[in-house]
């Protein structure tokens, strides 16, 4: 796992985010994931995380809106469905929105 810190946020990058999350769910204020990943989709990851903490803020990023709809994402408990491409300014606004909601 690699860690980097910027401003007041810590970011965790790991090949097995769920393993890291399951060990320390309270260490995560927000999860940002992509829908298309090797071995596990973003919606599958979100389902696993939300079983541990149904209130965990999650932003799901996707470039293919036909794979998951905003309605499906909300019904699953995902706070925000972000359609790519997305720039850093847009992402920062979505992060703020997810943490406030």
C-alpha angles and dihedrals in degrees: 000000000000124000130198129175128210126170105327096328128098117203124203122202117188139152087232108037091166092058090052091045094048091053095049113011092162090062091070121079092173138006120211114188140165122237094226113059133139113270098358134043123227091247091052090050091048092051091053094046093046091053087062096040118009090191097055109127110236130184113198116200122201139164092200112064091182090069094061130008127215089244092053091047092051091046089054091052097256107146099208136017107203117197115215140263092062128165127218094258091053091046092051090053091050091049091052091048093049093050094047097046 
